[in-house]
Amino acid sequence: MLAPVDVFVSTVDPLKEPPLNTANTVLSILAMDYPIDKISCYISDDGASMCTFEALSETAEFARKWVPFCKKFLIEPRAPENYFSEKIDYLKDKVQPTFVKERRSMKREYEEFKVRINALVAKAQKVPPGGWIMQDGTPWPGNNTKDHPGMIQVFLGHSGGHDSEGNQLPRLVYVSREKRPGFQHHKKAGAMNALVRVSAVLTNAPFMLNLDCDHYINNSKAVREAMCFLMDPQTGKKVCYVQFPQRFDGIDAHDRYANRNTVFFDINMKGLDGIQGPVYVGTGCVFRRQALYGYSPPKGPKRPKM
């Protein structure tokens, strides 16, 4: 039986880190090949941006259509921008007669989704004199990015989040931690600490995967592979984290600028496995919560024997 996983995604400024990239990262997480009730995705908005908040709301709505499409036709990769831009024969190994029609419809839905996200970014270029106002008429709590209360919003949850076919969707939570003048917030490390604490209250999964906002999951079974090491009955409890190498799109065939980092990821890091493991590179890493806390999360009640 697979263990629950909390997935953390961190972002700061939607004008420097495009919300469309963040949306694709989130969609690739929600569509993972993993039990629905054991995935929770937490987004850290360290810039307290209303643009990011609204973009995540749009992403949650689009996920209701994208996730069942991916699982029905076994789509790879499950980030729509990368899937629709791939120059491959997308009909290969597809045998269901409705695939072409549904793919065409989904591509149109995604293009409309992109236009809505682009409109949010365009609106965010110019801040109103009185600050941003929410739909209910109240001021956005994060108008002052350096002095605001903490904000948590659950967009999709196990009780209310269902896709277009009526199936449950993974939990999706927006988090913007509190910031006050004169207090050091420790940038990304502080944001990760905040997500660890929030997730401990809401889901408290024994494993945590952290990703940057522009890193999508290019293999829907990747987390299952990590569990092969972390849940191994013989050596699993000795493993602190399992880290995946970074792979990059858009690199020329000859990689003239060494952007693939082949020596670092495929030689040096693998070589360090022999001497207690590689260094943590900041993203694409599945941690054991116990390794960070010092003790295990509480266990649920035992099931009665059949």
PEHU-V93519 format. One record per backbone hydrogen bond with DSSP energy under -0.5 kcal/mol. NH is the residue of the N-H (numbers start at 0). CO is the residue of the C=O. E is the energy in kcal/mol with one decimal. If there is no record, write none. Layout:
NH:CO:E, NH:CO:E
//
This chain:
4:37:-3.0, 5:206:-2.5, 6:4:-0.5, 6:39:-3.6, 7:208:-3.4, 8:41:-2.6, 9:210:-1.3, 10:43:-2.6, 13:11:-0.6, 15:12:-1.2, 16:12:-3.0, 17:15:-0.6, 20:17:-1.0, 21:17:-1.5, 22:18:-2.8, 23:19:-2.0, 24:20:-2.1, 25:21:-2.5, 26:22:-2.6, 27:23:-2.0, 28:24:-1.3, 29:25:-2.7, 30:26:-1.5, 31:28:-1.6, 32:219:-1.7, 33:31:-1.7, 37:34:-2.0, 38:35:-1.4, 39:4:-1.6, 40:170:-3.1, 41:6:-3.4, 41:39:-0.5, 42:172:-3.0, 43:8:-3.4, 43:41:-0.6, 44:42:-0.7, 44:174:-3.0, 45:10:-2.8, 45:43:-0.9, 47:44:-1.3, 52:48:-1.8, 53:49:-2.6, 54:50:-2.4, 55:51:-2.2, 56:52:-1.6, 57:53:-2.1, 58:54:-2.2, 59:55:-2.3, 60:56:-1.5, 61:57:-2.4, 62:58:-2.3, 63:59:-0.7, 63:60:-0.7, 64:61:-1.7, 65:61:-2.4, 66:62:-2.1, 68:64:-1.3, 69:65:-2.4, 70:66:-2.1, 71:67:-2.1, 72:68:-1.9, 73:69:-0.8, 74:69:-1.8, 77:216:-0.7, 79:77:-0.6, 81:78:-0.5, 82:78:-2.4, 83:79:-2.8, 84:80:-0.9, 85:81:-0.6, 85:82:-0.8, 87:85:-1.3, 89:87:-1.2, 91:88:-1.5, 93:90:-1.9, 94:92:-0.5, 98:95:-1.8, 101:97:-2.5, 102:98:-3.0, 103:99:-2.3, 104:100:-2.1, 105:101:-2.5, 106:102:-2.6, 107:103:-1.8, 108:104:-2.1, 109:105:-2.5, 110:106:-2.2, 111:107:-2.0, 112:108:-2.1, 113:109:-2.6, 114:110:-1.8, 115:111:-1.8, 116:112:-2.2, 117:113:-2.8, 118:114:-2.0, 119:115:-1.6, 120:116:-2.1, 121:117:-2.5, 122:118:-2.1, 123:119:-1.6, 124:120:-0.5, 124:121:-0.9, 125:122:-0.9, 126:124:-0.5, 130:127:-1.9, 133:137:-3.0, 136:133:-2.1, 139:131:-2.6, 142:139:-1.6, 144:142:-0.8, 146:143:-1.5, 147:178:-1.9, 150:175:-2.8, 152:173:-2.3, 154:152:-0.8, 154:171:-2.5, 155:171:-1.5, 160:156:-2.8, 161:159:-0.8, 162:166:-3.0, 163:63:-2.9, 165:162:-1.9, 168:160:-2.2, 170:38:-1.5, 171:155:-2.8, 172:40:-2.9, 173:152:-3.4, 174:42:-2.9, 175:150:-2.8, 178:147:-2.1, 182:179:-1.5, 183:181:-0.5, 188:185:-1.0, 189:185:-1.6, 190:186:-2.0, 191:187:-2.5, 192:188:-2.1, 193:189:-2.1, 194:190:-2.1, 195:191:-2.3, 196:192:-2.0, 197:193:-2.6, 198:194:-2.7, 199:195:-1.4, 200:196:-1.2, 200:197:-0.6, 201:197:-2.0, 202:198:-2.5, 203:198:-3.7, 206:3:-0.9, 207:286:-2.4, 208:5:-2.5, 209:284:-1.8, 210:7:-3.1, 212:9:-1.0, 214:211:-1.6, 215:213:-0.6, 217:215:-0.8, 221:218:-2.2, 224:220:-1.6, 225:221:-1.8, 226:222:-2.0, 227:223:-1.0, 227:224:-0.6, 228:224:-0.7, 228:225:-1.1, 229:225:-2.4, 230:226:-2.6, 231:228:-0.9, 235:231:-2.0, 237:234:-1.7, 238:235:-1.8, 239:237:-0.6, 241:285:-2.2, 243:283:-3.2, 254:251:-1.5, 257:254:-1.8, 260:257:-1.1, 264:260:-2.7, 265:261:-2.2, 266:261:-0.6, 266:262:-1.0, 267:262:-3.0, 268:263:-2.4, 270:266:-2.3, 271:267:-1.7, 272:268:-0.5, 272:269:-1.0, 273:270:-1.4, 274:271:-1.5, 275:272:-0.6, 276:271:-1.9, 280:278:-0.5, 283:209:-2.0, 284:209:-1.1, 285:241:-3.1, 286:207:-3.8, 286:284:-0.7, 287:239:-2.2, 288:205:-2.9, 288:286:-0.6, 290:287:-1.1, 291:287:-0.9, 291:288:-0.8, 292:288:-2.6, 293:289:-3.1
//
